Amino acid sequence: MRASLLGLATPIVSIALLAYFGWLYSRTGMWDASRTVGNGQYSFTHAELMVMRAGVWLQALGMFVGLFGRPRLITAIVLSSAGVLSLWFVATLV
């Protein structure tokens, strides 16, 4: 039961993390555009990379732990985690 609960809770926590960092960015302007990493089409600041890694790893770990939960909930856990994972990619790369 705990693995299922953790697997179902990680999408909610991940969306809350994305909303919090979006709010923090809009209020404080914590991203400094002069400090970017990467070259080419996408270049990110260190803070943006930290937020992206936290969101993606949170979803990946939640999906992995959720696989050891109840068999009836595995489909819901995997689909919700995959949906939020794609939300992270769309929200941070576009």
PELIN-V380915 format. One record per residue. RES is the residue in one letter. SS is DSSP state (hx for helix, st for strand, lp for the rest). D_CENTER is the distance of its C-alpha to the mean C-alpha in Angstrom with 1 decimal. Layout:
res->RES ss->SS d_center->D_CENTER
res->RES ss->SS d_center->D_CENTER
//
This chain:
res->M ss->lp d_center->23.1
res->R ss->hx d_center->20.8
res->A ss->hx d_center->18.7
res->S ss->hx d_center->18.4
res->L ss->hx d_center->17.6
res->L ss->hx d_center->14.8
res->G ss->hx d_center->13.4
res->L ss->hx d_center->13.8
res->A ss->hx d_center->12.5
res->T ss->hx d_center->9.0
res->P ss->hx d_center->8.0
res->I ss->hx d_center->10.0
res->V ss->hx d_center->8.7
res->S ss->hx d_center->5.0
res->I ss->hx d_center->7.0
res->A ss->hx d_center->9.3
res->L ss->hx d_center->7.4
res->L ss->hx d_center->6.8
res->A ss->hx d_center->10.4
res->Y ss->hx d_center->11.7
res->F ss->hx d_center->10.9
res->G ss->hx d_center->12.3
res->W ss->hx d_center->15.2
res->L ss->hx d_center->15.7
res->Y ss->hx d_center->15.9
res->S ss->hx d_center->18.4
res->R ss->hx d_center->20.5
res->T ss->hx d_center->20.8
res->G ss->lp d_center->20.2
res->M ss->lp d_center->18.6
res->W ss->lp d_center->17.9
res->D ss->lp d_center->21.2
res->A ss->lp d_center->21.8
res->S ss->lp d_center->24.6
res->R ss->lp d_center->22.4
res->T ss->st d_center->20.5
res->V ss->st d_center->19.5
res->G ss->lp d_center->20.4
res->N ss->lp d_center->23.1
res->G ss->lp d_center->23.4
res->Q ss->lp d_center->21.6
res->Y ss->lp d_center->18.3
res->S ss->lp d_center->18.6
res->F ss->st d_center->16.0
res->T ss->st d_center->16.8
res->H ss->hx d_center->15.9
res->A ss->hx d_center->13.9
res->E ss->hx d_center->11.8
res->L ss->hx d_center->11.3
res->M ss->hx d_center->10.5
res->V ss->hx d_center->7.7
res->M ss->hx d_center->6.3
res->R ss->hx d_center->7.3
res->A ss->hx d_center->6.0
res->G ss->hx d_center->2.2
res->V ss->hx d_center->4.2
res->W ss->hx d_center->6.8
res->L ss->hx d_center->6.0
res->Q ss->hx d_center->5.8
res->A ss->hx d_center->8.7
res->L ss->hx d_center->10.6
res->G ss->hx d_center->10.4
res->M ss->hx d_center->11.8
res->F ss->hx d_center->14.3
res->V ss->hx d_center->15.5
res->G ss->hx d_center->15.8
res->L ss->lp d_center->18.1
res->F ss->lp d_center->20.6
res->G ss->lp d_center->20.9
res->R ss->lp d_center->23.4
res->P ss->hx d_center->24.2
res->R ss->hx d_center->24.2
res->L ss->hx d_center->20.6
res->I ss->hx d_center->19.2
res->T ss->hx d_center->19.1
res->A ss->hx d_center->17.3
res->I ss->hx d_center->14.6
res->V ss->hx d_center->14.2
res->L ss->hx d_center->14.4
res->S ss->hx d_center->12.0
res->S ss->hx d_center->9.3
res->A ss->hx d_center->10.3
res->G ss->hx d_center->10.3
res->V ss->hx d_center->6.9
res->L ss->hx d_center->6.0
res->S ss->hx d_center->8.8
res->L ss->hx d_center->7.8
res->W ss->hx d_center->5.2
res->F ss->hx d_center->8.2
res->V ss->hx d_center->10.7
res->A ss->hx d_center->9.6
res->T ss->hx d_center->9.5
res->L ss->hx d_center->12.2
res->V ss->lp d_center->14.6
//
